[in-house]
């Protein structure tokens, strides 16, 4: 089974508070932009092919799966 995910990789500038020389400072850095839409598509296709267990904790629904299998699936 094949499916299309976004192929337009690009970097964005992020900002975070970090500790530098014992002081809190605000820093900018470049990182790969991540679009959560791809995660949803990959997850849906993964669930069709692999065993994914579900459970709940409180009001939250959880999906339990092999992370190694999920990463291997996502990079194919």
VMD Tcl script that draws the C-alpha trace (Angstrom):
set ca {
  {0.00 0.00 0.00}
  {1.32 3.43 -0.87}
  {0.20 6.85 0.22}
  {1.35 10.40 -0.35}
  {2.92 12.45 2.41}
  {4.25 15.97 2.23}
  {7.65 16.07 0.58}
  {8.42 19.78 0.96}
  {10.96 19.65 3.78}
  {12.07 23.02 5.02}
  {13.59 24.63 8.09}
  {12.00 27.17 10.39}
  {13.36 29.36 13.15}
  {12.26 28.33 16.65}
  {12.88 30.13 19.95}
  {13.38 28.67 23.42}
  {14.44 29.72 26.88}
  {17.61 27.86 27.88}
  {20.21 28.01 30.63}
  {23.56 29.30 29.42}
  {26.45 29.99 31.81}
  {24.02 29.62 34.72}
  {21.61 32.25 33.39}
  {18.28 31.97 31.63}
  {18.51 33.30 28.08}
  {16.23 33.33 25.04}
  {17.82 31.68 21.97}
  {16.83 31.21 18.34}
  {17.73 28.09 16.34}
  {16.95 26.49 12.98}
  {15.11 23.17 12.96}
  {13.17 21.01 10.51}
  {9.52 22.04 10.21}
  {7.24 19.17 11.24}
  {3.68 19.02 9.93}
  {1.49 16.82 12.12}
  {-0.71 15.94 9.13}
  {1.85 13.37 7.97}
  {1.77 11.67 11.38}
  {-1.97 11.16 11.11}
  {-1.73 9.63 7.62}
  {1.15 7.36 8.59}
  {-0.64 6.25 11.76}
  {-3.85 5.40 9.91}
  {-1.99 3.24 7.39}
  {0.12 1.62 10.12}
  {-3.01 0.60 12.03}
  {-4.33 -1.22 8.94}
  {-1.21 -3.38 8.70}
  {0.00 -3.88 12.29}
  {-1.39 -4.85 15.67}
  {-2.36 -1.73 17.61}
  {-3.96 -2.20 21.01}
  {-6.21 0.43 22.56}
  {-6.95 1.22 26.18}
  {-8.14 4.16 28.22}
  {-6.80 6.04 31.21}
  {-9.43 8.34 32.64}
  {-11.11 9.99 29.65}
  {-8.11 9.50 27.35}
  {-7.98 6.85 24.63}
  {-4.48 5.42 24.15}
  {-3.04 3.43 21.26}
  {-0.22 1.02 22.10}
  {2.16 -0.21 19.40}
  {5.75 -1.15 18.72}
  {7.70 2.07 18.28}
  {10.41 0.27 16.31}
  {7.82 -1.10 13.87}
  {6.18 2.33 13.57}
  {9.46 4.12 12.79}
  {10.50 1.42 10.30}
  {7.09 1.71 8.62}
  {7.24 5.52 8.49}
  {10.62 5.69 6.76}
  {9.64 3.25 3.99}
}
mol new
graphics top color blue
foreach p $ca { graphics top sphere $p radius 0.5 }
foreach p [lrange $ca 0 end-1] q [lrange $ca 1 end] { graphics top cylinder $p $q radius 0.2 }
display resetview
